[in-house]
Amino acid sequence: MGALIKRWCVVFLLVSASAVSAQQSSNVPQPNPNDPRRFVVNGSTWYLAGYTPALSLLIDQANPSVSRFESLFDKMAANGINSFRNWFTAGQPFADTTVPYQRTGPGLAADGRPRFDLDKFNQAHFDYFRQVVEYARARGIVIQLSIFDFWHGSAWVAISNSDPQREWGLKHDFYVQGNNINNINVNNPNQWLNTNHPVFQYQKALVAKVVDTLGDLPNIIWEVANEAFPENQGFPWQIAMANYITSCEQSRGFTPHLVMPRDLPNHENTPGFWLNPDVGVIHSNMVSAHSWNKPLIANNDSDYEVYTPDYRRKEAWAILTAGGHLDFFHFAMLWQADLNSQDVTYGMRYIGYTRKFLDDLDVNLVGMFPSDHLVTNGWCYARNGDEYVIYLPSGGTTTVANLPASHTATWFNPRNGTQQPAAGGPTFTAPDGNDWALHVRAAAETPGTFTLTASPASVGPGGAVTVSWSGVGSPKVKDWIGRYTPASGDGAYLDWVYTSSCGKSPGGTPKSSGSCTFTMPATPGTYQFRLFADDKYMRLAVSGNVIVQ
């Protein structure tokens, strides 16, 4: 074992340049620096809209009745789904699932097949997952990849199925002595989740191999383990492993990925784990968790059978307007026939429409808060006085508090993804008695009259650039200018100042025109400046590009 640990845990200097370049650090999902509840990818807010099959789908591709991962990913992408959860390993063999270790013997494991050699990885398993993650990346899908599983460790035999090759349970775990030739023996959670037990070194070796195989790809959120219970033992073990994952990535020159549960909570600790016939209960629970200041992904524990696509649609909006993300667990997609069903098609499509709403209407979720108190009907997520996302589960009329006199409003149909202008304000009436989403944003006072310039257009690292504005008819002391990369969203500013002071505290007098000086970063690149109104993300003007070289 010592040789294996040395091989995988020293600083890895042999990763090819092409593998490292595959990652592109800006494409790795991270918390938005301006709102830790939101993800950011490539400088722009990234909204996760997930739809998860049975966790064994990826490892069970040898089963001809199981959905092919290619058809699953293709269908996800076609319906606006950009994420899902799955196992890297189930922690045990099951029928013909692929496993990360070689079965060399001597001797037979509990399933009647050769024991595992924990010093010998099954390279085909790792190569296969490389193919899977790359295929997902090409379709814009981020995989929440659970490296370990301990659901199966909840009992010696969790599910029997009257077949030793189709049993689930700790009895079949790789690290139980009778199943490996390496004298590693865990018989209970106390040992399996113990960082001082010899098994921890083998677990770390597996993690290092996973990072070497997949860590250069950007479209991953690591999950240390699925349901590592009991929590009082599982959580400390997961944190130790999360830190080890990050250290492995850093030693290889990879941008560290997010790791559950250190950077965001696991599904079993996030509202929505238990479905409720009343999606309002899930909404309220998610609102209560907003103060955690982390991205929240609601992923239910099955029970999909009793809920319709209409339920999934309403749950998606209940969670969006509470500040979270939905990754619906639809177990039956494990089978190709179910994947092809209208039930799955509409379930995916309805959840994907949340992304369509955000993209089509250019909604800026950064800085929003659950704000149901601002509406007389429905649920609301808003930056008070600036931008509102409102969902009416049964149509009707709602009145919006603190709505600017000048605003734009749009109805979005969550059943077909279309939109239409919304008349009125502050009181709005839905087009019919079905569910509707309403987007309201403060409007610029006189579009097209503002100017913003930056000079010079090229400077050296750390150089000074003068940014000038004019044409602001009704200036406010909290009008502001931000520095950005051109492709980034408005919430991803790199620096900013108020126009009234050229600093980060507002001045006493608003200015309809003027200039401020910015010190450019030491990092070469292309940048631009954007002018916004009154401490909001109401964009008034954009400068030309400035190159730092």
Sequence and secondary structure as in RCSB ss.txt:
>XXXX:A:sequence
MGALIKRWCVVFLLVSASAVSAQQSSNVPQPNPNDPRRFVVNGSTWYLAGYTPALSLLIDQANPSVSRFESLFDK
MAANGINSFRNWFTAGQPFADTTVPYQRTGPGLAADGRPRFDLDKFNQAHFDYFRQVVEYARARGIVIQLSIFDF
WHGSAWVAISNSDPQREWGLKHDFYVQGNNINNINVNNPNQWLNTNHPVFQYQKALVAKVVDTLGDLPNIIWEVA
NEAFPENQGFPWQIAMANYITSCEQSRGFTPHLVMPRDLPNHENTPGFWLNPDVGVIHSNMVSAHSWNKPLIANN
DSDYEVYTPDYRRKEAWAILTAGGHLDFFHFAMLWQADLNSQDVTYGMRYIGYTRKFLDDLDVNLVGMFPSDHLV
TNGWCYARNGDEYVIYLPSGGTTTVANLPASHTATWFNPRNGTQQPAAGGPTFTAPDGNDWALHVRAAAETPGTF
TLTASPASVGPGGAVTVSWSGVGSPKVKDWIGRYTPASGDGAYLDWVYTSSCGKSPGGTPKSSGSCTFTMPATPG
TYQFRLFADDKYMRLAVSGNVIVQ
>XXXX:A:secstr
 HHHHHHHHS      HHHHHTT GGGS EEETTEEEEEEETTEEE  EEEE  TTTGGGTTSTTB  HHHHHHH
HHHTT  EEEEES  SS  TT   SEEEEEEEE TTSSEEEEEEEE HHHHHHHHHHHHHHHHTT EEEEEEEE 
SGGGSSSSB TT GGG BSGGG TTSGGGBSS     SHHHHT TTSTHHHHHHHHHHHHHHHHTT SSEEEEEE
E  SSHHHHHHHHHHHHHHHHHHHHHTT     EETTTS  GGGSTTSS  SSHHHHHHHHHHGGGG S  EE  
 S GGG  HHHHHHHHHHHHTTT EEEEE GGGGBHHHHTSHHHHHHHHHHHHHHHHHHHTT   TT EE GGGB
SSSEEEEETTTEEEEEETT  EEEBTT  SSEEEEEE TTT  EEE   SSEEE SSSS EEEEEEE  SSTT  
EEEEE SEE TT EEEEEEE  SS  TT EEEEE TTS TT  SEEEETTTSSSS  SS  SSEEEEEE  SS E
EEEEEEEETTTTEEEEE   EEE 
